[in-house]
Amino acid sequence: TMAQNKLVINADQGKTQISRHIYGHFSEHLGRCIYGGIWVGPDSEIENINGYRTDVFEALKALDIPNLRWPGGCFADEYHWTDGIGPRSERPKMINTHWGGVTEDNSFGTHEFFGFVEMLGTEPYITGNVGSGSVEEMSKWVEYINFDGVSPMANLRKKNGRDEPWQIKYWGVGNESWGCGGNMTPEYYANEYRRYATFARDYPGAKLYKIAGGANSTDYNWTEVLMQKIPLHMMDAMSLHYYTIPGNWGDKGSSTDFSKEEYLTTLEKAAFMDQLLTNHETRMDKYDPRKRVKLIVDEWGTWYDVEPNTNPGFLYQQNTLRDAFVAAITLNIFNQHADRVHMANLAQTVNVLQALILTEDDKMLLTPTYHVFDLYKPHMDATLLPSYLTSEKVKAGDVEMEALNVSSSLSEDGTVNISIANVDPDKAMDLDVLLHGTEAKEVSGRYLTAPELNSHNSFEDNEVVSIEAFDDFKWNKDVLNVKVPAKSVIVLRVK
Ligand code: AHR
């Protein structure tokens, strides 16, 4: 007899590569993400490598992060890059008006950012200032970063200690231009994009991949207008922002104190990403059926009320097993949309919103979300496999959704990777996996679970939620039967 839940995977029918950039990250000058999280400065008591926290650097290095977006977010549209170059002690100070009104001393600037991405071996993604900047300012920033030769900006870069250009590729033209980035209409922004993008030059050996500032969540009109008004050859991609908020903007809900119904509501809202992408893709397909212009979901994740007694402008929140499911579901969805989605960036890397890492003075912990990114690593650059799932439902109060959520891919060496989330808090799922089109038989697994839905790691105990080996599966002839534990995320690899 077959199990109640069934997954069919066609291992010989993959067509689309899952860009590793879907597993990307975002670090803004916000709260303790950059300052205290990534950068403590070379004179800090906290262990560091040239100013970068050693523990955070090592954790991100181990995760093999494909890219890092910087300096914002809302901050990007009031950031003036020339304030962040030259001797640190001489850099002007500014107010970070969006995020707590704190003083920004500009000690982390262009050189510090590129220093970090070079250490990590990851790709930089910069968002330039459209809202309060100028075409000239953005144009010069690109010249400063990318031009290899004699020019005012290349010379200035050299004077500041860097001979070689950095050759950045990913370049965002403004952030949330419909909101904090200038409160523009889509028609107005489309024109601004055309001007800014014109002067964000391609230099020899350094062709930019230009990203237009896309829609807020379900603002499909924004997508439609940009597709109409911006010549398609002028943009490589368009962004999209979508946050998972259990309640509403006025009363978002607690990161750790929630009912089963709030839990499932949160996951249902995260799962909406699938429909959201489809809706934007349909609009894009009208103008670009060959899917040349990509979607970049450069801000996503959970957004809760800040932790009690923390600065409301710092967006510091805990991260529980619930967040692990939001990550697992969302990454499965991105994988499935790999023909249009080229990149995604979780908000944000350290100490802000759905963080990978939390720090307190010299202490650090890895969140459940970090572990999901670790589990999902095999999907990076693998080929998406078509799969068909039949799943039982899970219900809490008025909310009902599928208990299982999956995606699968094929690695270059022929390994099939299957990521499975069972969001049912109480019930293990009996799952039959039918793997067609491959001889692979040797299975290994890793998984994440915890005693409670709100289990989380703390600075006292950072092993409450961590990855363990998984082996509750067996072959029944050609069918792989998996007992997926209640509230767990599994990644199986079949060789
Ligand atoms: O990630 C926090 C903020 O959310 C970003 O600065 C902004 O782009 C979005 O509104």
Boltz pocket constraint, residues with backbone or C-beta under 6 A from the ligand:
constraints:
  - pocket:
      binder: B
      contacts: [[A, 28], [A, 72], [A, 73], [A, 74], [A, 75], [A, 175], [A, 176], [A, 299], [A, 347], [A, 348], [A, 353]]
      max_distance: 6.0
